[in-house]
Amino acid sequence: MNPSNPPNPEHRSTNALLCFCLGFGMSALAYFLGVGAVVTTVLAGGDPALVVGSLFAVIGLALLGVCGFLLMAIGGVWMVIRVIADQTGDKNEKRYRDVNR
């Protein structure tokens, strides 16, 4: 693409999907690691260092899951807003026809 061509409008539409997918990945990672942290806490056998470390891991992974859910919600709402905005009759209505491939 040379400098005289306008930028591709499709580059903007991937940000919402990226936000949603990062949130989903964070939530899935928090779930899988959280199961291990809870099992470690239960099976610590009374060792205080393992219990405290596992409890910190559970708290941190819960926060990771909440942040992932928030990113998924933001990305989902963002995608819906983009779809609604694409349905309006503004000047960008034909932007899908002008995509540079």
C-alpha positions as CSV (number, residue, x, y, z in Angstrom):
1,M,0.0,0.0,0.0
2,N,1.6,3.3,-1.0
3,P,1.0,6.5,1.0
4,S,-1.6,7.9,-1.4
5,N,-4.1,5.1,-0.6
6,P,-6.4,5.5,2.4
7,P,-5.8,3.2,5.4
8,N,-7.8,-0.1,5.4
9,P,-10.9,0.4,7.6
10,E,-10.9,-3.3,8.5
11,H,-7.8,-2.9,10.7
12,R,-10.0,-1.2,13.3
13,S,-12.5,-4.0,13.6
14,T,-10.0,-6.6,15.0
15,N,-9.5,-4.8,18.3
16,A,-12.9,-5.8,19.7
17,L,-12.3,-9.4,18.9
18,L,-8.8,-9.3,20.3
19,C,-10.2,-7.8,23.6
20,F,-12.8,-10.6,23.8
21,C,-10.4,-13.4,23.0
22,L,-7.8,-12.1,25.5
23,G,-10.5,-12.0,28.2
24,F,-11.6,-15.5,27.3
25,G,-8.0,-16.7,27.5
26,M,-7.5,-15.1,30.8
27,S,-10.7,-16.7,32.2
28,A,-9.8,-20.1,30.9
29,L,-6.3,-19.9,32.3
30,A,-7.6,-18.7,35.7
31,Y,-10.0,-21.7,35.7
32,F,-7.4,-24.3,34.9
33,L,-4.7,-22.9,37.2
34,G,-7.3,-22.3,39.9
35,V,-8.3,-25.9,40.1
36,G,-4.7,-26.8,40.7
37,A,-4.3,-24.1,43.4
38,V,-7.4,-25.3,45.2
39,V,-6.3,-29.0,45.1
40,T,-2.8,-27.9,46.4
41,T,-4.5,-26.0,49.2
42,V,-6.5,-29.0,50.2
43,L,-3.7,-31.5,49.9
44,A,-1.0,-29.3,51.6
45,G,-0.9,-31.6,54.6
46,G,-0.6,-28.8,57.1
47,D,2.6,-27.2,55.7
48,P,2.0,-23.5,56.4
49,A,4.2,-22.3,53.5
50,L,2.2,-24.3,51.0
51,V,-1.2,-23.3,52.5
52,V,-0.3,-19.6,52.4
53,G,1.2,-19.8,48.9
54,S,-1.8,-21.7,47.6
55,L,-4.2,-19.1,49.2
56,F,-2.4,-16.3,47.5
57,A,-2.6,-18.2,44.2
58,V,-6.3,-18.7,44.6
59,I,-6.8,-15.0,45.3
60,G,-4.6,-13.9,42.4
61,L,-6.3,-16.4,40.0
62,A,-9.8,-15.2,41.1
63,L,-8.7,-11.6,40.2
64,L,-7.4,-12.9,36.9
65,G,-10.7,-14.5,36.2
66,V,-12.6,-11.4,37.1
67,C,-10.4,-9.3,34.8
68,G,-10.8,-11.8,32.0
69,F,-14.6,-11.7,32.4
70,L,-14.5,-7.9,32.3
71,L,-12.4,-7.9,29.1
72,M,-14.9,-10.4,27.5
73,A,-17.8,-8.2,28.5
74,I,-16.1,-5.1,27.1
75,G,-15.1,-6.9,23.9
76,G,-18.6,-8.3,23.4
77,V,-20.3,-5.0,23.9
78,W,-17.8,-3.4,21.6
79,M,-18.5,-6.0,18.9
80,V,-22.3,-5.4,19.2
81,I,-21.8,-1.6,19.0
82,R,-19.6,-2.1,15.8
83,V,-22.4,-4.2,14.2
84,I,-25.0,-1.6,15.1
85,A,-22.8,1.2,13.8
86,D,-22.3,-0.7,10.5
87,Q,-26.1,-1.0,10.0
88,T,-26.6,2.7,10.1
89,G,-26.7,4.6,6.8
90,D,-23.6,6.8,7.3
91,K,-20.8,7.3,4.8
92,N,-19.0,4.2,6.1
93,E,-21.8,2.0,4.9
94,K,-19.8,0.8,1.9
95,R,-16.5,0.4,3.7
96,Y,-16.6,-3.4,3.2
97,R,-16.6,-3.0,-0.5
98,D,-13.4,-0.8,-0.4
99,V,-11.2,-3.2,1.5
100,N,-7.7,-3.4,0.3
101,R,-6.6,-7.0,0.1
